[in-house]
Amino acid sequence: MIKCYGYRNGRAVAVNNHKNLMKAFWITLLPAAALSVPAVMFLPAALIAVWLLPVLFFCLSWLVFAFVTYDEKVFLEGQKKRHVLQIENVSLLIDGKRRRLNKISLYSYKRELLLILNGSSFYLIPDGDYLVGSREELLSCFTFRGRHTATLKTGQD
C-alpha cells in the first residue's frame, strides 16, 4: 500500500503547462536548426523569423510559473487542492474513492512527480509528502508502456 498527498493547485497547472510547452519547443527546434543553415547563406535576416517560434515557446514555458497564484485564484477557486492518493490492491483511491483509470501518465519534475489521470486530472506529488511508502515504491506499482504511459501492476498488495 502506498499513500501520499497529491496537489491539484496552481503549481500543478504550471508544471503541466511547462511540460506541454517544452514539448512544443523541442518539436520546433529541429526545423529551426535545419532552416538556419540556408538562412545564413541566403538571407541572414531570416534567422530572426526562423528562431522566433522556438524562442517564444521556450520563454512561455518558463513564464507559466509566474501565473501560479492567478491560476489558483481564477481557475481553481472553490476546489479542493490537497488530495490523499492511495494505491492498494491494483486500484487507485483518491480521497477514499476508487477511480477508474483508462490512461495514466507519470512525469518527473525536479523533486516532484506529475501524475496525469485519464488525460485531464493531474496531481503533483512532492517527494516529502508520502504518508506510507516512498517514491520508489510508488513507481514500482506501475508497469511502463512507452516513455511516460503507465498501468498499475497486477498482484500488488
C-alpha positions, 0 to 999 in steps of 0.5 A: 500500500502506498499513500501520499498527498497529491496537489491539484493547485496552481503549481500543478497547472504550471508544471503541466503547462511547462511540460506541454510547452517544452514539448512544443519547443523541442518539436520546433527546434529541429526545423529551426536548426535545419532552416538556419543553415540556408538562412545564413547563406541566403538571407541572414535576416531570416534567422530572426523569423526562423528562431522566433517560434522556438524562442517564444515557446521556450520563454512561455514555458518558463513564464507559466510559473509566474501565473501560479497564484492567478491560476489558483485564484481564477481557475481553481477557486472553490476546489479542493487542492490537497488530495490523499492518493492511495494505491492498494490492491491494483486500484487507485483511491483518491480521497477514499474513492476508487477511480477508474483509470483508462490512461495514466501518465507519470512525469518527473519534475525536479523533486516532484512527480506529475501524475496525469489521470485519464488525460485531464486530472493531474496531481503533483506529488512532492517527494516529502509528502508520502504518508506510507511508502516512498517514491520508489515504491510508488513507481514500482506499482506501475508497469511502463508502456512507452516513455511516460504511459503507465498501468498499475501492476497486477498482484500488488498488495 
